[in-house]
Amino acid sequence: MSQEPLRRTVTIASPHGLHLRPIQAFVELANKFQSDVTVSNAKERVNGKSGFGLMTLAAEQGSQLTLEVSGPDASEAIEALAAVLARVFPDE
């Protein structure tokens, strides 16, 4: 019996958008989960466990991304991953 993927729309809050630091944090966390993770915008859908894929989304501050997670630990994964996308990363 297959379960429907969990979905959540998250607004990018960080002033620099989805840049290298948040992408790295997201990918490292996503890879700790067994579940499949995808992230999409209005034009593109990418593997959430791929830093290169996330960079291609070019998500600026205020962009809305849809996070989709399916697998045995999907509930835990979607909560943690949504928090990373919504987090404001300090200036470097």
PyMOL commands that set and color helices and strands:
alter all, ss='L'
color gray80, all
select helices_A, chain A and resi 20-30+51-55+74-86
alter helices_A, ss='H'
color red, helices_A
select strands_A, chain A and resi 6-11+36-40+45-47+64-70
alter strands_A, ss='S'
color yellow, strands_A
deselect
rebuild
show_as cartoon
